[in-house]
Amino acid sequence: MKNPLNVKSEIGKLNTVLLHRPGKELENLVPDCLDRLLFDDIPYLENAIKEHDEFARIFNENGVEVIYLEDLASEAIANGKVREKFIDDFLDESSVVGEGSRETIKEYFDSLSNSELVDKMMAGIRKTEIKNHKIHSLSDMLDCDYPFILDPMPNLYFTRDPFAIVGNGVCINHMRTETRNRETLFAKYIFEYHPKFKDVDIPIWYNRDERYSIEGGDILILNNEVMAVGISQRTDSAAIEKFARNILWSDSGFKTVLAFDIPKKRAFMHLDTVFTMIDYNKFTIHPEIEGPLTVFSITKSVHGKEKLSIEKEESELEDILMKYLKLDKVSLIRCGGGNIVDAAREQWNDGSNTLAIAPGEVIVYGRNYITNRILEDNGIIVHRLDSSELVRGRGGPRCMSMPFSREDI
Ligand SMILES: NC(=[NH2+])NCCC[C@H](N)C(=O)O
């Protein structure tokens, strides 16, 4: 069977992209849990869905096939034994309190079809919902305690993060936070059991049971030989080393990983919140990281198999990019035009988080009008997505999409 995965750049014409249409998990956000669940506000679901459907429409209109995480996940567990194992693994990782709660949830899950099951796992379960079911646990009778028997997973619409397609393989991530780590279980089951993937030999560049964390928002594929990976609030340097070792010493064709050390803070959680590639030699950047940024280049060492050679790059970012991407010129397009107020405001609303659907053609949030105008002045084709709801989760078009296949460039 042919491997359907092929992502060897950030900009090659996009063929297939994975999304998750926001669901009931967003209606299980409450103020007391926002920090832990990595949200800053509570989106209005009905409008979030409208915005998201518009996002999907832009893809369709531009010849990009859209596939949904929820569909792949429910197709992957079609076999009864696989479904059983999936439920067990999921419950093992869901901080369910006590055996009684586990039995209650299991019985509830058993009454659902595969797609209802996946939706319910994503949405979480309120204690009030199981009142008509058999309750096997004392704590579940006490809804004043904590209202959920199973936590929601509100960050799933950021399909960029729990796993990342790199070349013809996949990096199944170990997430920084418990709240997002369960998301990676969907990837495990999809790549092991989905009919599209199960008989294909798919290289796994990193696995969810590794100790150190790495998230997809930090992984950028600059061309078929060079990647950029953020050392960030979410991604550990040790995880990058492991990932680099696996991929550079494989036959993937990748030769260099540039590790971008960026400030560790919420607004800049991943590299793609401050830096994205939009054309062969054009990038967006948030000016606030330019000062503190340090770049290290990681290549295969000549001193022994599986070893790496790591060097600190001393020149400016433009020069580093020109050198490794073999370009004569590089333009860094500054979010907010470099004005510190506009830059900070638009970056917070994902002004630098563009998704290229072809070289020089991107999807952006329409609200970041200053940055968008500058992109157009630089010859970029800009598709604007209006958002007042999706944006509240702190992620833009790149965060909300995972390319499965792009044309090689
Ligand atoms: N690739 C990205 N920048 N993703 C943004 C994810 C936002 C999400 N609320 C989180 O914290 O984790």
The ligand as an SDF file (V2000), in Angstrom:
LIG
                    3D

 12 11  0  0  0  0  0  0  0  0999 V2000
    0.7040   25.3280   17.1990 N   0  0  0  0  0  0  0  0  0  0  0  0
    0.2040   26.1630   18.0420 C   0  0  0  0  0  0  0  0  0  0  0  0
    0.7480   27.3450   18.2140 N   0  0  0  0  0  0  0  0  0  0  0  0
   -0.8480   25.7860   18.7760 N   0  0  0  0  0  0  0  0  0  0  0  0
   -1.5460   26.5990   19.6810 C   0  0  0  0  0  0  0  0  0  0  0  0
   -2.2220   25.7970   20.7200 C   0  0  0  0  0  0  0  0  0  0  0  0
   -3.0650   26.6070   21.6560 C   0  0  0  0  0  0  0  0  0  0  0  0
   -3.6080   25.8290   22.7990 C   0  0  0  0  0  0  0  0  0  0  0  0
   -4.5680   26.5100   23.5790 N   0  0  0  0  0  0  0  0  0  0  0  0
   -2.4950   25.3890   23.6910 C   0  0  0  0  0  0  0  0  0  0  0  0
   -2.0590   25.7030   24.4500 O   0  0  0  0  0  0  0  0  0  0  0  0
   -1.8430   24.6810   23.8530 O   0  0  0  0  0  0  0  0  0  0  0  0
  1  2  1  0
  2  3  2  0
  2  4  1  0
  4  5  1  0
  5  6  1  0
  6  7  1  0
  7  8  1  0
  8  9  1  0
  8 10  1  0
 10 11  2  0
 10 12  1  0
M  CHG  1   3   1
M  END
$$$$
